[in-house]
Amino acid sequence: MFTIRKISNENEFKPDLNKQKFVDFLYLHLGEFGDSKTAIGNSIDYVFSSAEGKGGFLLAAYEDSQLIGALVMIRTGMVEYIPENLLVYVAVDSKQRGKGYGRKIVEKAIGLSDGNVSLHVEYENPAKRLYERIGFTNKYAEMRFKKEQQ
């Protein structure tokens, strides 16, 4: 049986799943399109923050009792000019892909979010097609300027 559990604070983790296991799952299954474990952990800290303008939620997706998917959604604290929510990470166990789980997880996150949702996806990421089928559009090209480390 497929289930999705929402986690809004660290106390909502169950004995089978803690922050580190959630980070490890995302790190493993995001693969080449992911970030460092530190970055993933920082996004979860942002979700659990009580500071004004921060927050969000995690989704943990299970097939029976096996974790097969994870998602991080943060609130941006903005309205209109930037969407209210940013889908930071979503991953499905590499052995479970192609079964529609990713779509179910993303659609559940959209349904739980107050306001609009944005995400960043690399052009060559196969998940880009999924996001387009769900209804995400490419309104802007994101550009970044990286300052040199001092």
N, C-alpha and C positions, 0 to 999 in steps of 0.2 A: 504494500500500500504506500502510495506517494503522499507525503505530508510536508508542509512548509511551516516552520516555527519562526515567529518574530522575536527578536532580542533587542530590547531598548536600553538595558543597563547590565552591568557586569553580574548583578545578582540573579539575572534571568538565565544565565548559563546553567545547564543541567550537569550532573556528574560525568556524563559521557562526552561533554564538550566544554572546553574552557577557551579563554582568549588565545593562548598559544596554539592549541589544536586548530582553531579557526584560522589563525595566521598561516600555520603550516599547510593547511588544506589549500588556501588561496595561492600561496607561493608555489606549491607543487603544480596545481592545475591551471594557473594562469600561464605558466611556462614562459616562452619568449616575449609574451605581451604583458608580463607582470612587472612588478617593482620589487624592491628589497623587502625582506621581512620587517625591517625597521619602518619603512614607509607604510606598509600594510598595517602594522601595529599602531602607528600614529593616526591612521584614518579611523581605527576603532576607538582610540582614545578621544578623538573628536566627536564621534557618535555618542560616547558616554559622558561627554563634558556637560556640566550644568551651566556653563558660561552663556551669557545672553548671545543669541544669534547662532549658537552651535547646537549640535544634536543630530538626530537621525535614527537609523535602526539598521540592524543586521537581519538577514534571513538565512536560516539553516534549512536546507531541503534534504529530506530523507526518503529512501526507498526501504521500506520496512524499518529496521533500526540502523541502517548504514547511511552515513553522511555522504550525499552525492552532489550537493551543490551549496554554494555560499554566495552571499551578496552583501555589499556595504553601500548604504545610501546615506548621504549627509545632507543636512539642511544648510543652505548657503547664507541664510539670514537676509536675503535680498528678494525683491519683488519686481516684476515687469522687465527691467533692463537686463537682469540675469535670472534664469529660472530659480525657483525656490529650492530645488533639490538637485543634487549631483549624484548620479549613479557612478560610484568610484570604482568598484570591483564587482564582477560577477564571474563565477567559474563553475563548471560542471566537471565531475570526475571524468577523466579522459576515456574510461571504459564505458561510460554511460551516455556519451554524446550521440546525437542523432535520434534521440527518443522523445524530443519535445520538452525536456526538463528545463532547458535554458529559457525557452519562451514562457513557460509557466512561472518560473521564478521572477523574471523581469516583469511580466504582467501583474503578478501579485504585488511587487514593489511599487509599480505605478499606481495600483489601486489603493495602497496604503499611504501614499504620499499626498500631502496637502500641497496643491499647486503643481506647476510644471516641472518637468524633469529634463536634465541634459546629461550627456555623457561624452567622453572622449574615446575615440576608437581609431586605431591606425588603419590606413587605407587597405593594407594587405591582410588585416585580421579577418579570418573567415566569419567571425561573429558579426561583422558589419552588415552582412546580408540579413541576419536575424533581426537586428535593430531596425533596418529599413522595412522589413515585412511587418513589424509591430507598429510602425508609424513614425519612427524617428526620421527627421530630415536633416540635411546638411545645409544649414543656413549660413554659416561662416567658416572660413578657414582659420584654425587656431594658429597663432604665431607666438613664439617664445623667444625671449632674449635672456641668455644665461650670462650672468656676471661671473667673472673669473673668481675662483676661490682665493682668498687672501690669507 
